[in-house]
């Protein structure tokens, strides 16, 4: 079953992140790791353009996980269809970052949560950030690799929100 994080706590943390960033209505954001689109929807309500990157890859998944990934992509597609400002990109995040030259006002990293993956995403996407680098799961007890990678590459975040989203001004 898909674990949606669409709780009041998560939604409020993302709304607070958007408020902290400022006038997002004229900004672009790229979300690395969109899965079922819960955070994508909040971003679509706040940003001019939302680029959503995920692999939605079922290739090496077991039967149960394949079904969850398939359901997540369908849920994401419904959210993307609801808003006219979401651009879906089905790709590996680091590969994509190395292929494009586009820059984004805000980069939000919420894909894999291990140290190596987060560090790779941060290093790949940092040159593409204009104003802010941000992400999710800055949680010591649950995702120490996220904290280690963020602190190592960027230093401590400027702010960590109620849902464990974090932000660092560039």
C-alpha positions as CSV (number, residue, x, y, z in Angstrom):
1,X,0.0,0.0,0.0
2,X,1.2,3.5,-0.8
3,X,2.2,5.4,2.3
4,X,1.0,8.9,1.7
5,X,2.5,11.5,4.0
6,X,-0.4,13.9,3.4
7,X,-1.0,14.7,7.0
8,X,-1.8,18.1,8.4
9,X,1.7,18.1,9.8
10,X,3.3,17.5,6.4
11,X,1.1,19.9,4.6
12,X,1.7,22.7,7.1
13,X,5.5,22.2,7.0
14,X,5.5,22.5,3.2
15,X,3.2,25.6,3.4
16,X,5.5,27.1,5.9
17,X,8.5,26.4,3.7
18,X,6.8,28.2,0.8
19,X,6.0,31.1,3.1
20,X,9.6,31.3,4.3
21,X,10.9,31.4,0.7
22,X,8.7,34.4,-0.1
23,X,7.1,35.4,-3.3
24,X,7.0,31.9,-4.9
25,X,4.3,32.8,-7.4
26,X,6.9,33.9,-9.9
27,X,9.4,31.2,-9.1
28,X,10.2,27.7,-10.4
29,X,10.9,24.7,-8.3
30,X,12.2,21.3,-9.1
31,X,11.2,18.5,-6.8
32,X,13.6,15.5,-6.8
33,X,11.5,12.6,-5.8
34,X,7.8,13.1,-6.4
35,X,6.4,9.6,-6.0
36,X,2.6,10.0,-5.4
37,X,2.7,13.8,-5.7
38,X,1.6,15.0,-2.2
39,X,4.2,17.7,-2.0
40,X,4.0,18.4,-5.7
41,X,0.4,19.5,-5.1
42,X,1.4,22.0,-2.4
43,X,4.2,23.3,-4.7
44,X,1.7,23.6,-7.6
45,X,-0.5,25.8,-5.5
46,X,2.4,28.1,-4.6
47,X,4.9,28.2,-7.5
48,X,4.7,29.4,-11.1
49,X,6.3,26.2,-12.5
50,X,6.9,22.9,-10.8
51,X,9.2,20.3,-12.3
52,X,8.8,16.9,-10.8
53,X,11.5,14.3,-11.2
54,X,11.1,10.6,-10.3
55,X,12.0,7.3,-11.9
56,X,8.7,5.6,-11.0
57,X,10.8,2.6,-11.8
58,X,9.3,-0.8,-11.4
59,X,12.1,-2.7,-13.2
60,X,13.8,-4.2,-10.2
61,X,10.9,-4.1,-7.8
62,X,9.0,-7.1,-6.4
63,X,5.4,-7.7,-7.3
64,X,3.9,-5.8,-4.3
65,X,6.3,-2.8,-4.7
66,X,5.6,-2.7,-8.4
67,X,1.9,-2.3,-7.6
68,X,2.6,0.5,-5.2
69,X,4.9,2.4,-7.7
70,X,2.2,2.0,-10.4
71,X,-0.5,3.4,-8.0
72,X,1.8,6.2,-7.0
73,X,2.4,7.2,-10.5
74,X,-1.3,7.2,-11.3
75,X,-1.9,9.4,-8.2
76,X,0.8,11.7,-9.3
77,X,-0.6,11.9,-12.8
78,X,-4.0,12.9,-11.4
79,X,-2.5,15.7,-9.4
80,X,-0.4,16.9,-12.4
81,X,-3.6,16.9,-14.6
82,X,-5.4,19.1,-11.9
83,X,-2.8,21.9,-12.2
84,X,-1.5,23.4,-15.3
85,X,2.0,24.2,-13.9
86,X,3.4,20.7,-13.2
87,X,6.0,19.3,-15.6
88,X,6.6,15.5,-15.1
89,X,10.1,14.3,-15.8
90,X,10.6,10.5,-15.6
91,X,14.3,10.2,-15.2
92,X,17.2,9.5,-12.7
93,X,17.8,12.7,-10.9
94,X,21.7,12.8,-11.0
95,X,21.7,11.8,-14.7
96,X,19.2,14.6,-15.5
97,X,21.2,17.2,-13.5
98,X,24.3,16.3,-15.5
99,X,22.4,16.6,-18.8
100,X,20.6,19.9,-18.4
101,X,21.8,23.5,-18.1
102,X,18.5,25.0,-16.7
103,X,18.5,26.7,-13.3
104,X,15.7,26.8,-10.8
105,X,14.8,29.2,-8.1
106,X,14.3,26.4,-5.6
107,X,15.4,22.8,-5.5
108,X,13.6,20.4,-3.2
109,X,15.3,17.0,-2.6
110,X,13.1,14.2,-1.4
111,X,14.2,11.0,-3.2
112,X,16.3,8.4,-1.5
113,X,17.2,9.1,2.1
114,X,20.6,7.4,2.5
115,X,23.8,9.5,2.9
116,X,25.3,8.5,-0.5
117,X,22.1,9.3,-2.5
118,X,21.4,12.6,-0.7
119,X,25.0,13.7,-1.2
120,X,24.9,12.8,-4.9
121,X,21.7,14.7,-5.4
122,X,23.0,17.8,-3.5
123,X,26.2,17.8,-5.5
124,X,24.4,17.3,-8.8
125,X,21.7,19.9,-8.2
126,X,23.5,22.6,-6.2
127,X,24.9,24.3,-9.4
128,X,21.3,24.5,-10.7
129,X,19.9,26.4,-7.7
130,X,19.4,30.2,-8.0
131,X,17.9,31.0,-4.6
132,X,17.3,28.1,-2.3
133,X,18.3,24.4,-1.8
134,X,15.8,22.5,0.3
135,X,14.5,19.1,1.0
136,X,12.8,16.7,3.3
137,X,13.5,14.3,6.2
138,X,16.1,16.3,8.1
139,X,15.5,13.9,11.0
140,X,18.3,12.7,13.3
141,X,16.6,9.5,14.6
142,X,15.1,8.4,11.3
143,X,17.4,9.7,8.5
144,X,20.9,10.5,9.9
145,X,22.3,10.2,6.4
146,X,20.2,13.2,5.2
147,X,21.5,15.3,8.1
148,X,25.1,14.3,7.4
149,X,24.9,15.0,3.7
150,X,23.2,18.3,4.1
151,X,25.5,19.6,6.8
152,X,28.6,18.3,4.9
153,X,27.6,19.9,1.5
154,X,25.7,23.1,2.6
155,X,26.3,23.5,6.3
156,X,23.3,23.5,8.7
157,X,20.0,24.5,7.1
158,X,18.7,28.1,7.7
159,X,15.5,26.5,9.0
160,X,14.0,23.1,9.6
161,X,10.2,23.0,9.5
162,X,7.6,21.0,11.4
163,X,7.5,18.2,8.8
164,X,11.3,18.0,8.8
165,X,11.6,19.9,5.5
166,X,14.7,22.1,5.5
167,X,15.9,25.1,3.5
168,X,19.2,26.8,2.8
169,X,19.5,30.2,1.0
170,X,22.1,30.1,-1.8
